[in-house]
Amino acid sequence: MAGRKYALFALMLSMAACAPGMRAAPPPPVSIFMQAETPAAVEVRERPRAAPNGCLPERAMRAPIAGFGVRRGGFARTERDREGYVTTYQVAISGESRGPDRVLLLMAHEPVIWDFADAPVGRITGVIVSGDSAQQVANLPPSIPVAHSRTGAEACGGPGYADEGGPALDRADIALEQFTGHRIASFSGVQATGAIRLTDRLEVVADDPVYRRSLNTVQWVNADPQTEVLASLVARGVLRRATQADVDAWSAAATRRLRTGTLAPYRAEGIAFLEVTYVVLQPMTMPADLGAARPWTFIVPAGVAMPIEQTDSESHTIYYRIVDGTCTRNSECRELDEAVQLARIRDVRLHCLGAARSPFVMTPQEPGPARLQEVFCPAGSDGYPSVAIMSPDGHRIARTLRSGALRVSELATPGVEDWGDRAGQAGAGILQRPGDVLAWDRNSAAIWMTAQERMQPSHWPTEPPRIVRLARSGVQRQISELAGAPGRLDRVQWIRGGLALAQFDAWGDHYRPELPDPNPTLAVIDAARGRVLDTVTYAAIADAAQARPPTPIALHSAGILPDGRVRALIVAGDWIVWTQGRGLRRFDNPYPRARAMITPDGSHILASSLLLPVDGISCEHNPDCPRPTPVEGVWTALYDANTGALEWTIEARVEMWPGGAEPVVSDDGRLALIQLPWSSPEQSKLALVSMRDGEILQRFPAGAAFGFTRNGRAIWIEVHGGALAMYTFDAQR
């Protein structure tokens, strides 16, 4: 705090030197270190006074929003904190006392103190400060409300920082409209300034030349053969050196694409280095090695074809198309496309703009029956792989964490509830591992799961699990013994509600100390009624599979037939279909290395990830690994679970070792979500498939978890980073 006082005291001294009625020019940029003995000069407001929604109260929003962005202020101070030296800048706000009222949106990249000592506070109804770093407000009357936000924060939608027209300004405008209902009415910005003035908008008073941006001073000192190649293309009339007029033409086209293009022009930094920028004059093929070591920039005018790149090229070349204001290959291009796409999905409800700052990446890849309706940022993940399940009503998501906690998040409400802790307090001893399985009850108010005491930190179980029905209030029911149990309960795989497959006397070697397995048995259980409905021994399964010696049994999935009986698919070399009360049926397994599951209605077997490369090595982080030879063929196949007959297939090309989650089929059996093979993880796609004929109806960006909810009327996809997209179907489906 002492450091802040000293910096502001220096500003006060400079202002005191002026005659009465005169306004001091911003002091020159200096760096000073903290001195604890320096007295206070002005008050720095550190805590926001915001409305319950984290932004300004409605009464403050009666005036238009005047926005201003600066990378850094003109007056600097440097002080030491626990992590090193931190530089904070200062911007003084002035203006005439007469004029229209305004809400001020003040944005900065660096830490800035916004000084209102000379501001026309009678015209300011509220202040929003936001940036990539913490912002502070000084000398503002307490009657004027202030909202503090930062990039990615929830307050005011996290408008972040913009100092010029472009995607960042679009995101700020969308964030404010989402959270306040008001858009930015005027905007100006600059790289650095020490003072701004409020008229009917915010304007720069003085911009110190030290901080002015100069984009065209980069000089390439060492020439290389690529320069000679470009000189040859210029001599042949294929290229010419770019001028500022060419840059301005592309900037104007890009500005027209932006929602806030009428407020401020967009100027991309990547296109402003004229020393490395050329204009394409005629069709051409880029040399293979051009741009491999250095990014060159090419402007493509209207009426000229895009250059052709050789397939083996590893170029970092950037192209700017004047005809539509688009560009490729750098972060500015991605941000521009994101902003344009974001503005197009105005009918999407954004519940957060933190992890979901770019919800356009979750829009379907093509038109189809589903549309993106809402984007959430549910809390609760610890960054490790976990089991995530959506409630049937689509309002809550539950997940197990690496620590063992069970967390439940309300999608539309910030925060998370640790149900596992509540169960532990009730004596259930919840110690879930990430691979354990959960199931929501049909009413979406409770979760079925197992509780089991385990050794720490090894997680070896020390006693059999107990079945638990867990709700927000804690444990509602515990089941240690099931009526008709054929032995010791070892594992439970939930089907729907309280119905589940359970394994008895099958995992004794996983306990410490180890326990005997006298008669390994698989059973259908009804946890709600606490009893076993049907059983089959592992020996009977091995006999049905005709495996000699017996193949390890991999329990895959189960569904519920229309009459309420359970049907399970057991993979034991062959496919074994077990129908409750009917015994076992064997089908040949045409894809022993593939994933297979039975549909929720028990009518079909869906096999996926059927293609695997025949050579190459799976090693993600080693660029020297030999890549697999691409293969083409059947990727997904559907079989009748009653007859074993093949009904349809989906073919694909596999260029690398596949990964991702297993398919998910809607409860009514009409639709499926299937992850398609990719040539790189960034290109991973999720396909919405018709179960009737295998037609791919639509493609989505793949996520860490996905499924159907709201009685099959919605799709949810959780992407890496914490954002969750909810898609709904049109009225015809």
Number of C-alpha atoms within 10 A of each C-alpha: 9 14 23 22 20 23 28 21 17 15 19 15 11 13 19 12 11 12 9 8 6 10 13 17 14 23 17 12 18 11 14 15 15 18 14 12 10 14 12 16 17 18 14 19 17 12 11 18 18 19 15 9 13 19 28 27 18 11 10 18 18 14 18 20 24 24 28 25 25 26 23 25 29 26 26 22 21 18 18 12 10 6 6 7 11 14 16 25 26 29 23 25 22 22 18 14 13 10 13 14 22 27 23 23 23 25 32 30 23 20 23 29 26 25 23 17 17 17 20 19 22 15 19 19 22 27 25 25 28 31 27 20 18 19 26 20 23 18 17 21 11 9 10 15 21 25 21 26 26 24 22 18 19 21 27 29 30 28 32 27 26 30 24 23 24 28 27 21 28 23 28 27 21 27 25 21 15 19 21 17 11 17 17 21 16 18 23 20 23 21 19 26 28 26 25 21 19 24 19 14 20 24 21 18 17 15 18 17 9 11 16 12 10 9 12 12 9 11 10 9 6 6 8 9 9 17 13 11 13 19 15 13 15 17 11 10 12 15 21 19 17 21 15 11 9 20 21 18 17 25 22 17 19 27 23 15 21 25 21 27 19 12 19 18 20 24 18 18 10 19 27 21 20 20 16 20 23 22 21 24 17 15 13 16 10 15 15 14 15 21 18 14 12 13 17 22 23 24 27 23 20 11 10 16 14 19 15 11 16 13 7 8 14 14 20 18 19 19 24 25 21 23 15 15 20 18 22 15 14 14 10 18 20 14 16 24 20 21 25 19 18 22 19 12 15 12 10 20 14 23 20 27 29 22 20 22 22 17 24 20 15 22 22 20 15 12 11 14 16 23 18 22 18 19 27 25 25 25 19 21 20 12 11 11 15 20 18 22 21 24 23 20 15 20 15 19 22 27 23 28 23 17 12 16 22 26 20 28 22 19 20 16 14 14 13 17 16 16 22 26 19 21 25 16 13 14 12 23 19 26 26 24 19 19 12 15 21 24 25 26 20 14 11 18 14 21 25 23 24 26 22 20 18 21 12 8 6 7 17 15 20 16 16 20 23 23 25 23 24 24 21 16 11 19 21 14 14 18 17 13 15 19 12 13 19 19 17 24 24 21 21 24 21 22 21 18 19 21 26 22 23 21 26 25 20 22 18 19 12 14 18 14 11 12 16 13 15 12 15 20 23 23 21 27 26 19 21 16 12 18 16 20 17 19 22 18 15 19 13 13 25 20 11 19 24 15 14 8 7 15 14 12 16 11 17 14 21 28 25 22 16 10 6 10 17 25 28 27 27 24 24 22 21 21 23 24 26 20 21 20 12 11 15 19 18 19 17 12 17 11 17 14 13 15 16 26 25 26 30 24 21 26 18 24 25 21 22 24 27 21 24 21 18 11 13 14 13 15 12 9 7 8 8 7 12 12 16 17 13 17 15 13 14 16 22 24 20 25 18 15 23 13 11 18 13 13 14 15 19 17 14 18 17 23 19 22 23 20 13 17 13 17 23 20 25 21 19 11 18 15 21 23 25 25 27 25 23 18 14 11 14 9 11 18 20 24 21 24 20 17 21 12 13 18 15 18 15 19 22 20 19 25 22 17 20 25 20 25 22 15 12 19 16 21 22 22 22 23 19 13 14 17 23 25 23 24 23 20 16 12 7 5 8
